[in-house]
Amino acid sequence: MIEIFLAGGILMWPILACSLIVIAISAERYWTLNPAKIAPKTLLAQVWTWIKNNQLDATKLRELKQSSPLGQILAAGLSNSKHGREVMKDSVQEAANQVIHELERYVNVLGTVANIAPLLGLLGTVFGMIQTFNAIMLQGNGDTAVLAGGISVALYTTAAGLIVAIPATIAHRFFQRRIDAIVVTMEDEAIKLVDALHSDRRVDVKLV
């Protein structure tokens, strides 16, 4: 394996770097994008219990904001609930945009790597082919084994680039789908809170 890597030439090193980036980001995002931590199923029920029992004060609001990304969104809406439905919805949307930005962190890098890795492999192959044909020009083309061997070495980088790009593409789409599902869940929960508050009664958050 090491011999194949070294035979691929200098462009095998950036391809290796790309593979390490894919592994690191995939591990980090898999750990971070946990739906149960980002949008706990029982959080909205807990918030509604606080509201009905008049327990929603600054301390509870701060606790809610720090509990999870969904909590951050709900807290933003509750902080402005007394200003009306539209203001509350705008506050929720603004907080949601910040949360979504955090969820999408590094994910686009996977897509970039998926596009770059095959190009690096192709570039390595082109360089290898150039070197092979230069050698043929200098030494003659009588030995077909030398030609075949040189071409096979040149193709190592293409294979390596594809080996990196395919998992990167799969990981990118996987995490993008997971983010989309989480965002839909958070939107549903936030809309439920807005509708519940402004179809029943407004909530004045105790800030002191």
C-alpha positions as CSV (number, residue, x, y, z in Angstrom):
1,M,0.0,0.0,0.0
2,I,2.8,2.4,0.9
3,E,4.6,1.5,-2.4
4,I,1.4,2.4,-4.4
5,F,1.0,5.6,-2.5
6,L,4.6,6.7,-3.2
7,A,4.3,5.6,-6.8
8,G,1.4,7.9,-7.3
9,G,3.6,10.9,-7.0
10,I,3.4,14.2,-5.1
11,L,-0.3,14.8,-5.7
12,M,-1.1,11.8,-3.6
13,W,-0.3,13.9,-0.6
14,P,-3.0,16.5,-1.1
15,I,-5.4,13.6,-1.8
16,L,-4.4,12.1,1.5
17,A,-5.0,15.4,3.2
18,C,-8.5,15.5,1.6
19,S,-9.2,12.0,3.0
20,L,-8.3,13.1,6.5
21,I,-10.5,16.2,6.2
22,V,-13.4,14.0,5.2
23,I,-12.9,11.6,8.1
24,A,-12.5,14.4,10.6
25,I,-15.6,16.4,9.5
26,S,-17.7,13.3,9.1
27,A,-16.9,12.2,12.7
28,E,-17.5,15.7,14.1
29,R,-20.7,16.3,12.3
30,Y,-22.1,12.8,13.1
31,W,-21.5,13.6,16.8
32,T,-22.8,17.1,16.6
33,L,-25.9,16.6,14.4
34,N,-27.7,14.5,16.9
35,P,-31.4,15.1,16.5
36,A,-32.2,14.2,20.1
37,K,-29.7,16.9,21.3
38,I,-30.6,19.6,18.8
39,A,-34.4,19.3,19.0
40,P,-35.4,17.3,22.1
41,K,-38.9,15.9,21.7
42,T,-40.0,16.9,25.2
43,L,-38.7,20.4,25.1
44,L,-41.9,22.1,23.8
45,A,-44.0,20.3,26.4
46,Q,-41.7,21.4,29.1
47,V,-41.9,25.0,27.9
48,W,-45.7,24.9,27.8
49,T,-45.7,23.5,31.3
50,W,-43.7,26.5,32.5
51,I,-46.1,28.9,30.7
52,K,-49.2,27.4,32.2
53,N,-47.7,27.4,35.7
54,N,-46.5,31.0,35.3
55,Q,-42.9,29.8,35.9
56,L,-41.4,31.4,32.8
57,D,-38.9,34.0,34.0
58,A,-35.5,35.2,33.0
59,T,-33.8,32.2,34.6
60,K,-36.0,29.7,32.8
61,L,-35.5,31.6,29.6
62,R,-31.8,31.6,30.0
63,E,-31.9,27.9,30.8
64,L,-34.0,27.2,27.7
65,K,-31.7,29.2,25.5
66,Q,-28.6,27.2,26.7
67,S,-30.3,23.8,26.6
68,S,-30.3,23.2,22.8
69,P,-30.5,24.8,19.4
70,L,-34.3,24.4,19.5
71,G,-34.3,25.9,22.9
72,Q,-32.4,28.9,21.5
73,I,-35.1,29.4,18.9
74,L,-38.0,29.0,21.3
75,A,-36.4,31.4,23.8
76,A,-36.0,34.0,21.1
77,G,-39.7,33.8,20.3
78,L,-40.8,33.8,23.9
79,S,-38.7,36.9,24.6
80,N,-40.8,38.8,22.1
81,S,-44.1,37.1,22.5
82,K,-45.8,40.1,24.1
83,H,-45.1,42.2,21.0
84,G,-47.4,40.2,18.8
85,R,-47.5,37.3,16.5
86,E,-45.5,38.8,13.6
87,V,-42.7,40.1,15.8
88,M,-42.5,36.7,17.5
89,K,-42.3,34.9,14.2
90,D,-39.5,37.3,13.0
91,S,-37.5,36.6,16.2
92,V,-37.9,32.9,15.7
93,Q,-36.8,33.2,12.1
94,E,-33.7,35.2,13.0
95,A,-32.7,32.7,15.7
96,A,-33.4,29.8,13.3
97,N,-31.1,31.3,10.7
98,Q,-28.3,31.4,13.2
99,V,-28.9,27.9,14.3
100,I,-29.0,26.6,10.7
101,H,-25.8,28.3,10.0
102,E,-24.2,26.5,12.9
103,L,-25.7,23.2,11.8
104,E,-24.3,23.6,8.3
105,R,-20.8,24.4,9.5
106,Y,-18.1,22.3,7.7
107,V,-20.7,20.4,5.6
108,N,-20.0,22.4,2.5
109,V,-16.4,21.5,2.9
110,L,-17.3,17.8,2.2
111,G,-18.9,18.9,-1.1
112,T,-15.8,20.9,-2.0
113,V,-13.6,17.9,-1.3
114,A,-15.9,15.6,-3.3
115,N,-15.3,18.0,-6.3
116,I,-11.6,18.6,-5.8
117,A,-10.3,15.1,-5.1
118,P,-11.1,13.6,-8.5
119,L,-9.6,16.7,-10.2
120,L,-6.4,16.2,-8.2
121,G,-6.4,12.5,-9.2
122,L,-6.8,13.4,-12.8
123,L,-4.1,16.0,-12.6
124,G,-1.8,13.4,-11.1
125,T,-2.6,11.1,-13.9
126,V,-1.9,13.7,-16.6
127,F,1.5,14.5,-15.0
128,G,2.2,10.7,-14.8
129,M,1.3,10.3,-18.5
130,I,3.5,13.2,-19.5
131,Q,6.5,11.7,-17.6
132,T,5.8,8.3,-19.2
133,F,5.8,9.6,-22.7
134,N,8.8,11.7,-22.1
135,A,10.6,8.6,-21.0
136,I,9.5,6.8,-24.2
137,M,10.8,9.6,-26.3
138,L,14.2,9.4,-24.6
139,Q,14.5,5.6,-24.4
140,G,12.4,4.5,-27.3
141,N,9.1,2.5,-27.2
142,G,10.4,-1.0,-27.7
143,D,9.5,-2.2,-24.3
144,T,5.7,-2.3,-23.9
145,A,6.0,-3.4,-20.3
146,V,7.6,-0.2,-19.4
147,L,4.8,1.8,-21.1
148,A,2.1,-0.3,-19.4
149,G,3.8,0.0,-16.0
150,G,4.1,3.8,-16.4
151,I,0.5,4.2,-17.3
152,S,-0.7,2.0,-14.4
153,V,1.4,4.1,-12.0
154,A,-0.1,7.3,-13.5
155,L,-3.7,6.0,-12.9
156,Y,-3.0,5.5,-9.1
157,T,-3.9,9.1,-8.4
158,T,-7.2,8.9,-10.3
159,A,-8.2,5.9,-8.3
160,A,-7.1,7.6,-5.1
161,G,-9.1,10.7,-5.9
162,L,-12.2,8.7,-6.6
163,I,-11.7,6.7,-3.4
164,V,-11.8,9.9,-1.5
165,A,-14.5,11.7,-3.5
166,I,-17.1,8.9,-3.3
167,P,-17.3,8.8,0.5
168,A,-17.2,12.6,0.6
169,T,-20.2,12.9,-1.7
170,I,-22.1,10.3,0.3
171,A,-21.3,12.0,3.6
172,H,-22.2,15.5,2.2
173,R,-25.6,14.3,1.1
174,F,-26.2,12.3,4.3
175,F,-25.5,15.3,6.5
176,Q,-27.4,17.7,4.3
177,R,-30.5,15.4,4.5
178,R,-30.1,15.2,8.3
179,I,-29.9,18.9,8.6
180,D,-33.0,19.4,6.5
181,A,-34.9,16.9,8.7
182,I,-33.8,18.7,11.8
183,V,-34.7,22.1,10.4
184,V,-38.2,20.8,9.6
185,T,-38.7,19.5,13.1
186,M,-37.5,22.8,14.7
187,E,-39.8,24.8,12.4
188,D,-42.8,22.6,13.4
189,E,-42.1,23.0,17.1
190,A,-41.6,26.8,16.8
191,I,-44.8,27.2,14.8
192,K,-46.7,25.2,17.4
193,L,-45.5,27.5,20.1
194,V,-46.4,30.6,18.1
195,D,-49.9,29.3,17.3
196,A,-50.5,28.1,20.9
197,L,-49.5,31.5,22.4
198,H,-51.4,33.7,20.0
199,S,-54.5,31.6,19.7
200,D,-54.8,31.2,23.5
201,R,-53.1,33.9,25.4
202,R,-49.9,35.9,25.3
203,V,-47.1,35.3,27.7
204,D,-45.3,38.1,29.4
205,V,-41.8,36.8,30.2
206,K,-40.6,37.9,33.6
207,L,-37.3,39.6,33.0
208,V,-36.7,40.6,36.6
